[in-house]
Amino acid sequence: MMKKYIIALLVAAAIGNTAKAQKQAYETTVDGVKVIVQPSGNDIVEVQTIIKGGVQNYPATKAGIESLAMSALTECGTLKHDKNSFKDELDKVSATVYGSSNKNYSVVRMNCIKGDFDVVWPLYVEAITQPKFDEKEFARIKQDAINNIKQEDSQPDNAIDKYADKVAFAGTNYAKDPSGTVAIVTALTPAETKAYYQSILTKSRMVIVVVADLDQAAIEAKVKGMLSGIKQGPAFAFKKSTFRADKNSINVEKRDLATNYVEGIASGPAAGTPDFNAFNVAMRIFSNMHFLEVRTNNGLSYAPQAWFSAGQTSTAKFSVSTTEPDKYIAVFDKLVDKIKREGFKPEDVADMKVTYLTGFYYKNETNSAQASSIAANEVLHDNWKRSLTLVDDVKKLTPDDVSNAFRKYINNIVWVYQGDPKKVNQLLYINGTLHKGDNPVMH
């Protein structure tokens, strides 16, 4: 009881601090681009320029091009600074500027002390609007990207997750790996990558998030100056899709590994829909129960995982490394069937709501984390304010809400397997008890 009391107090304190910020957060529009500002109460400035789209921006044959372009913005110099002088200017004031990408959007970040903002901002604008894509530096970052792809493929946990996406989302945008493949990235040229970047750098794709104590007029003036050299571009719509498996399936890939790797993908509610928060809590409770049953009670895997992967296409995922994959699926099916029959215990739901909110606020203590949360909620949920109102949304959830969300979405599963094919009975995954579920996913 004391532990729960302490956690509740921590959440209450965090909520109180956030409530103060909520009253000050606002959005404004500069030259057609939404700018979201969260006053920080400190001397740090975090700016994130978002370019929406992610994997929907490029064909599968060019996967990796956006990730490479984002790296090039700061790693290949600008028209005014070569790479070294650009980084030297940032190092003088301990500031950071860099770009990155994921399946849903790309982001160009800057972080500095408020007193250095006028020094760092021009460098930030240079990186976004005047990247050089120097051939020598581009060759270097391209080789780094190729090495990272090879390294990820050699790590079984990464390899099984990418394999699962490739199988489950075949023929859709979400099958694309933002990192690309060795063959695709090897063929990319500086000119092609620069042209691609210029094609997606449009006001219609952009959202800018500022977490800092800066005057609104100053923010708007800085942003207006940056946008003056950026074209409007055609109207852009962020495409969301719902994943649903019509039946259980398993795809097996032979790999010489010390153990065997299994991952499953089931459906999940789209961001911005009523079931989202309830399912998020449900999967967190299930993750704990999955760990307890698979590792603690049955000793089948060192680190079993279950999580809710939210994005353009939201899904539930389950992953284990095990020497006994057939025993795993039996334990998994039994656990899921039990939850579907009985639902989650009210005390487990109450505890997870507190734990979830505590973790959420702890992770959002920094300006960078707050900006990232605002950006993700704006892109995925079409509602940046969700990052400030989450506590009220979660508090309203009932045990029935959480249990019903689990029942609704955890049905047929696409399983993938890497390891020794002789160790897995595929029929157990195809004909498991989940195949007989009475709760089809509703679109």
C-alpha positions in Angstrom: 0.0 0.0 0.0 2.8 2.4 0.8 4.4 1.9 -2.6 1.1 2.6 -4.3 0.7 5.7 -2.2 4.1 7.0 -3.0 3.6 6.4 -6.7 0.2 8.2 -6.6 1.9 11.2 -4.9 4.6 11.3 -7.6 1.9 11.3 -10.3 -0.1 14.0 -8.6 3.1 16.2 -8.4 3.8 15.6 -12.0 0.3 16.4 -13.0 0.4 19.6 -11.0 3.5 20.7 -12.8 2.1 19.8 -16.2 -1.2 21.6 -15.5 0.7 24.9 -15.0 2.3 24.4 -18.4 -0.9 23.4 -20.1 -2.4 26.9 -19.5 0.6 28.5 -21.4 0.9 26.1 -24.4 -0.4 27.4 -27.6 -0.3 27.1 -31.4 0.1 29.7 -34.0 0.4 29.6 -37.8 3.3 31.2 -39.7 3.0 31.2 -43.5 0.7 28.3 -43.5 2.8 26.2 -41.1 1.5 25.2 -37.7 3.9 26.2 -34.9 3.2 24.7 -31.5 4.9 26.3 -28.5 5.3 24.9 -25.0 6.8 27.4 -22.5 9.5 25.4 -20.6 10.2 27.3 -17.4 13.9 26.9 -17.9 16.8 28.2 -20.0 16.9 25.4 -22.6 15.6 25.9 -26.1 14.4 22.8 -28.1 13.1 23.2 -31.6 11.8 20.3 -33.7 10.9 20.7 -37.4 8.7 17.8 -38.5 8.4 16.6 -42.1 5.4 14.3 -42.2 5.0 11.1 -44.2 7.8 8.7 -43.4 7.5 5.6 -45.4 4.6 6.9 -47.5 6.9 9.5 -49.0 9.0 7.1 -51.1 8.6 3.9 -53.0 10.0 0.6 -51.6 12.8 0.8 -54.2 14.1 3.9 -52.5 13.8 2.8 -48.8 16.6 4.5 -46.9 16.7 7.7 -48.9 14.9 9.8 -46.4 17.0 8.5 -43.5 20.2 9.2 -45.5 19.0 12.7 -46.4 18.3 13.6 -42.8 21.8 12.5 -41.8 23.3 14.5 -44.6 21.7 17.8 -43.4 24.4 18.2 -40.7 27.0 15.6 -41.7 27.7 16.9 -45.2 27.9 20.6 -44.4 25.9 23.5 -45.7 26.5 26.1 -48.5 28.0 28.4 -45.8 29.9 25.9 -43.6 31.7 22.6 -44.3 30.9 19.8 -42.0 33.8 20.5 -39.6 33.2 24.3 -39.3 29.5 23.7 -38.9 30.1 21.3 -36.0 32.8 23.6 -34.5 30.3 26.5 -34.3 27.9 24.2 -32.4 30.6 22.9 -30.1 31.6 26.4 -29.1 28.2 26.8 -27.4 27.5 23.1 -26.6 24.5 23.0 -28.9 23.2 20.2 -31.0 21.5 20.1 -34.5 20.7 16.9 -36.2 18.1 15.1 -38.4 16.6 11.6 -38.1 13.7 9.7 -39.5 11.2 6.9 -38.6 8.3 5.2 -40.3 5.9 8.1 -39.7 7.9 11.3 -40.0 11.4 12.9 -40.0 12.6 15.5 -37.6 15.4 18.1 -37.6 16.2 19.1 -34.0 18.1 21.9 -32.4 18.9 22.2 -28.7 20.8 25.0 -27.0 20.9 27.4 -24.1 18.5 30.3 -24.4 21.4 32.8 -24.4 22.9 31.1 -27.5 19.7 30.9 -29.4 20.6 33.7 -31.8 23.9 32.0 -32.6 22.5 28.5 -33.1 19.3 29.4 -35.0 21.1 30.5 -38.2 23.0 27.2 -38.3 19.7 25.3 -37.8 18.2 27.2 -40.7 21.3 26.5 -42.9 21.0 22.8 -42.2 17.3 22.7 -43.2 17.3 25.2 -46.2 20.9 25.1 -47.5 22.4 21.5 -47.1 25.3 20.9 -49.4 25.3 17.1 -49.8 29.1 17.2 -50.3 30.1 14.1 -52.3 33.0 13.1 -50.0 31.0 13.4 -46.8 28.0 11.7 -48.4 30.1 8.7 -49.3 31.2 8.5 -45.6 27.7 8.7 -44.2 26.4 6.2 -46.8 29.0 3.7 -45.8 28.0 4.3 -42.1 24.4 3.6 -43.1 25.4 0.4 -44.9 27.4 -0.8 -41.9 24.4 -0.1 -39.6 22.1 -2.1 -41.8 24.5 -5.0 -41.7 24.9 -4.7 -38.0 21.2 -4.6 -37.4 20.7 -7.7 -39.6 23.3 -9.6 -37.5 21.4 -8.8 -34.3 18.6 -11.4 -34.0 16.2 -9.2 -32.0 16.4 -6.5 -34.7 16.3 -9.0 -37.6 13.2 -10.8 -36.3 11.3 -7.5 -35.9 12.2 -6.3 -39.4 11.2 -9.8 -40.8 7.9 -9.5 -39.0 7.1 -6.1 -40.5 8.1 -7.3 -44.0 5.8 -10.4 -43.8 2.8 -8.8 -42.0 2.7 -5.6 -44.0 3.7 -7.0 -47.4 2.5 -4.8 -50.2 1.9 -1.8 -47.9 3.9 1.3 -46.9 4.6 -0.2 -43.4 6.6 -3.1 -45.0 9.3 -0.5 -45.9 12.3 -0.3 -43.6 13.3 3.4 -43.2 16.9 2.3 -43.0 16.6 0.6 -46.4 18.7 -2.3 -47.7 22.4 -2.6 -48.5 21.6 -2.7 -52.2 19.3 0.3 -52.2 21.5 2.5 -50.1 24.6 1.6 -52.0 23.0 2.9 -55.2 21.9 6.2 -53.8 23.8 9.3 -55.1 24.2 12.7 -53.5 22.3 14.4 -56.3 19.4 12.0 -56.1 19.2 12.2 -52.3 19.4 16.0 -52.4 16.6 16.2 -55.0 14.4 13.8 -52.9 15.0 16.0 -49.8 14.0 19.1 -51.7 10.8 17.4 -52.9 9.6 16.7 -49.4 10.8 20.0 -47.8 7.4 21.7 -48.2 5.3 23.8 -45.9 2.4 21.4 -46.5 4.3 18.6 -44.8 5.7 20.7 -41.9 4.9 21.2 -38.3 7.3 23.1 -36.0 7.4 22.4 -32.2 9.2 24.8 -29.8 9.7 24.1 -26.2 11.3 27.2 -24.7 10.6 30.4 -22.8 10.8 32.7 -25.9 8.6 35.6 -26.9 5.9 34.7 -29.3 6.7 37.5 -31.7 10.4 36.4 -31.7 9.5 32.8 -32.5 7.2 33.9 -35.3 9.8 36.2 -36.8 12.5 33.5 -36.7 10.2 30.8 -38.3 8.9 33.3 -40.9 12.5 33.9 -42.0 13.3 30.2 -42.3 10.1 29.5 -44.2 10.7 32.2 -46.7 12.9 29.9 -48.8 10.6 26.9 -48.6 7.9 26.2 -51.2 4.3 25.5 -50.1 4.1 22.2 -52.0 0.9 20.3 -52.9 -1.7 19.5 -50.2 -0.5 16.6 -48.0 -2.5 14.0 -46.2 -1.0 11.6 -43.6 -2.3 8.2 -44.5 -3.4 5.8 -41.7 -4.3 2.2 -42.3 -5.7 -0.6 -40.1 -3.9 -3.9 -39.9 -6.0 -7.1 -39.7 -4.9 -10.7 -40.2 -7.7 -12.8 -41.7 -6.2 -16.0 -40.2 -3.3 -17.2 -38.1 -0.2 -17.8 -40.1 3.5 -18.5 -39.6 6.5 -17.8 -41.9 9.7 -19.7 -41.1 13.2 -18.6 -42.0 16.2 -20.9 -41.4 19.0 -19.1 -39.5 22.0 -20.6 -37.7 21.4 -19.0 -34.3 22.1 -20.1 -30.7 18.4 -20.1 -30.0 15.2 -19.5 -32.0 13.3 -16.2 -32.4 9.6 -15.8 -32.6 7.5 -12.7 -33.2 3.8 -12.2 -33.7 1.9 -9.2 -35.0 -1.8 -8.6 -34.2 -4.1 -5.7 -34.9 -4.4 -2.6 -32.8 -6.5 0.6 -32.7 -5.5 3.5 -34.9 -4.1 6.6 -33.3 -6.8 9.1 -32.5 -9.6 6.5 -32.1 -11.5 5.9 -28.8 -9.9 2.5 -28.2 -6.3 3.7 -28.3 -5.7 4.6 -24.6 -7.5 1.5 -23.3 -5.6 -0.8 -25.6 -2.3 0.9 -24.6 -3.0 0.1 -21.0 -4.2 -3.4 -21.8 -0.9 -4.2 -23.6 1.1 -2.9 -20.7 -0.7 -5.2 -18.3 -0.4 -8.1 -20.8 3.3 -7.4 -21.2 3.8 -8.0 -17.4 1.6 -11.1 -17.5 3.3 -12.4 -20.6 6.7 -12.0 -18.9 5.5 -13.7 -15.7 4.1 -16.7 -17.6 6.8 -17.2 -20.2 9.9 -16.5 -18.1 9.1 -16.8 -14.4 6.6 -19.6 -14.4 7.7 -21.6 -17.4 11.4 -20.7 -18.0 10.9 -20.5 -21.8 12.7 -17.3 -22.6 15.1 -14.9 -20.9 13.4 -11.7 -22.1 9.9 -12.2 -23.5 8.3 -9.0 -24.7 4.9 -7.7 -25.6 4.1 -4.2 -26.7 1.8 -1.8 -28.5 3.5 -0.3 -31.6 1.6 2.9 -32.6 2.1 4.7 -35.9 0.5 5.1 -39.3 -0.4 1.4 -38.8 -0.8 0.5 -35.2 -0.3 -3.1 -34.0 0.3 -5.3 -31.0 3.6 -7.3 -31.0 4.9 -10.3 -29.1 8.5 -11.5 -29.2 10.6 -14.2 -27.6 13.9 -16.0 -28.0 13.4 -19.7 -27.0 14.7 -23.2 -27.4 11.1 -24.5 -27.1 8.9 -22.5 -29.5 6.1 -25.0 -29.4 5.8 -24.8 -25.6 5.8 -21.0 -25.9 2.8 -20.9 -28.2 0.9 -23.1 -25.8 1.6 -20.8 -22.9 0.7 -17.8 -25.0 -2.6 -19.1 -26.2 -3.6 -20.2 -22.7 -2.8 -16.8 -21.3 -4.7 -14.9 -24.0 -7.7 -17.2 -23.7 -7.8 -16.7 -19.9 -7.7 -12.9 -20.3 -10.5 -13.0 -22.9 -12.7 -15.1 -20.6 -12.1 -13.3 -17.4 -10.8 -9.8 -18.4 -8.1 -7.9 -16.5 -8.4 -7.6 -12.7 -9.6 -4.1 -11.6 -6.6 -3.8 -9.3 -4.2 -4.5 -12.2 -5.9 -1.9 -14.3 -5.7 0.7 -11.5 -2.1 -0.1 -10.8 -1.1 0.1 -14.5 -2.9 3.4 -15.0 -0.7 4.9 -12.2 2.5 3.3 -13.4 1.8 4.4 -17.0 1.2 8.0 -16.1 4.2 8.1 -13.7 6.5 6.8 -16.5 5.0 9.2 -19.0 5.7 12.2 -16.9 9.1 11.1 -15.9 10.1 10.6 -19.5 8.7 14.1 -20.3 10.8 16.0 -17.9 13.2 17.4 -20.5 12.4 19.9 -23.2 13.5 17.4 -25.9 11.1 14.7 -24.6 8.2 17.2 -24.3 8.8 18.4 -27.9 8.9 14.8 -29.2 5.7 13.9 -27.4 3.9 17.0 -28.8 5.2 16.2 -32.3 4.1 12.5 -32.2 0.7 13.4 -30.9 0.2 16.0 -33.6 1.3 13.7 -36.4 -0.3 10.5 -35.3 -3.4 11.7 -33.4 -4.0 15.0 -35.1 -4.0 16.4 -31.6 -0.9 17.8 -30.0 -2.8 18.7 -26.9 -3.2 15.0 -26.1 0.4 15.1 -24.7 -1.0 17.6 -22.1 -4.3 16.0 -21.3 -3.3 12.3 -21.2 -3.8 12.0 -17.5 -7.5 12.9 -17.7 -8.0 10.5 -20.6 -6.4 7.6 -18.8 -8.1 8.3 -15.5 -11.5 7.8 -17.2 -10.7 4.3 -18.3 -12.6 1.5 -16.6 -11.5 -2.2 -16.3 -14.2 -3.1 -18.9 -12.8 -0.5 -21.3 -9.3 -2.1 -21.0 -10.5 -5.7 -21.1 -12.8 -5.1 -24.1 -10.1 -3.4 -26.1 -7.9 -6.4 -25.6 -10.6 -8.8 -26.7 -11.4 -6.7 -29.7 -8.0 -6.5 -31.2 -6.1 -9.6 -30.1 -7.4 -12.2 -32.5 -5.6 -13.7 -35.6 -1.8 -13.2 -35.5 0.9 -13.2 -38.1 3.8 -15.1 -36.7 7.4 -15.2 -38.0 10.2 -17.5 -36.9 13.9 -17.5 -37.4 16.1 -20.4 -36.3 16.0 -24.1 -36.6 12.8 -25.1 -38.7 12.9 -28.6 -37.1 12.2 -27.1 -33.7 8.8 -25.5 -34.5 5.5 -27.2 -35.3 3.9 -24.7 -37.6 0.4 -26.1 -37.1 0.4 -25.1 -33.5 0.7 -21.5 -34.6 -1.8 -21.8 -37.4 -4.4 -23.8 -35.5 -4.0 -22.3 -32.0 -6.9 -21.4 -29.8 -6.8 -17.8 -31.0 -7.9 -19.1 -34.5 -11.3 -19.8 -32.9 -11.8 -16.4 -31.4 -15.3 -14.9 -31.4 -14.2 -11.3 -31.4 -13.4 -10.1 -34.9 -11.6 -6.8 -35.3 -14.0 -4.0 -36.1 -12.9 -1.3 -38.6 
